Amino acid sequence: MSEFVDNLETVFSEFGSVSAKRMFGGYGIYHDGLMFGLVADDELYLKADSQSTSHFTDKGLSPFEYNKNGKSVKMSYYQAPEEIYDDSEVAREWAIIAFDAALRGRSPSKK
């Protein structure tokens, strides 16, 4: 794993244990078996949904996008704010926002 991904355990120490799994050239970031973040090119993106997107857009944070067959595809993950790397309490707050979005997005059979 990259040093950036390894450091996320420290970043989210106030939130709880997190783990990373390789996926699609990046990493999925998990808590309690549920993916609430992703890392691509050493940039962290956090899960968002209709209830939480405004937290990200109000701060000018962009969604994760990738190209598929020449078209740009946006996912429901947004850049994490820079201040989470300096303040574990702020990191905890953002992790809760992302984890709650992931909980709301679970399929009913996994609840």
N, C-alpha and C positions, 0 to 999 in steps of 0.2 A: 504494500500500500504506500501511497505517497505520504510525505511528511505532513502535508496539509490535511489529509483525511485522518491520519493518526492524531493530530492535534484537536480534532473535533470532540474527542472524549473529554479533554480539558475544558474546551469552550462550553460544553453543555453539562459540566459537572453539577451545577445547581439544579438542573432539570432531571437528571438521572442517567442511567447507563444507556449508551448508544453503541450501535455496531454498524459496520459498513460491509456491503457485499458488492462485488464487481458486477457491473452490468453495462452493456452497450458502450464500452470504452470509458465508462465513468464508474461511479459508485452510488448505490442506494444507501441512504442513512436511515437506520431503523431504531425504534424504541418499542419495547414490548412486542416485538414481532411485526410491527406496522411501519411501513415506510412513510416518513414525514419530511424527508429531504433528499436531494440528490446533488452530487458533485460532478461537474464537467469542467475539464481544463482548470482544475484547482479553483473553481468558483462554486460556492454553495448556493443552492436554491432551496426554498422552503415551500411546502405544500400550501396551496391556497384554494379557496372555493368562493361561492357567491357571498358568503357571510364574512369572509376575511380578506378578500382581494383589496378592498379599500385601504387596509393597513399598509399594504405594499405600494399601491399606486399613489397614495397621499405622500409618500416619501420619495416618489420618482423612481421606484425600483422596477426593473423590467422583467417580463416573463422569460422563462427558458424557451428557446426556439431551436429547431433543427431543420435541416432540409431533407425532404423526402421526395424523390422523383422530381427534383427541380422546384418544389413548392415548399414554402416556409410553414412549419407546423409549430404552433404554440402549445405548450403544455401548462397544466395547472400548478406550476412551480414558479416562484418569483425569487429574484436575487435576495439574498439575506443582507440586512443592513450592516454596514461596516462596524458599527459600535458593538455588535455582539462579540467581536474578537477581543475587546478591551474590558467588557463588563459582564461578568457571569450572570448577574441578575437580569440584565437586559436580554442576554442569550436565553435564559430560562423563559422569560415572557414571550419571546418570539417562537421558541420551541413549543410552548403551550398552544399558541395560535395555530402553528403548523400541524401539531399532533391532533388538535381538535378537528381541524379540517380533514385530516386523514381518517379520523374516527367517523365523521359524518359521511365520508365517501365510501366506507366499507360496504361490500355487498351484504344484503340481509342475512345470507346463509353463514356469514363469518362473525356475526355480532354475538 
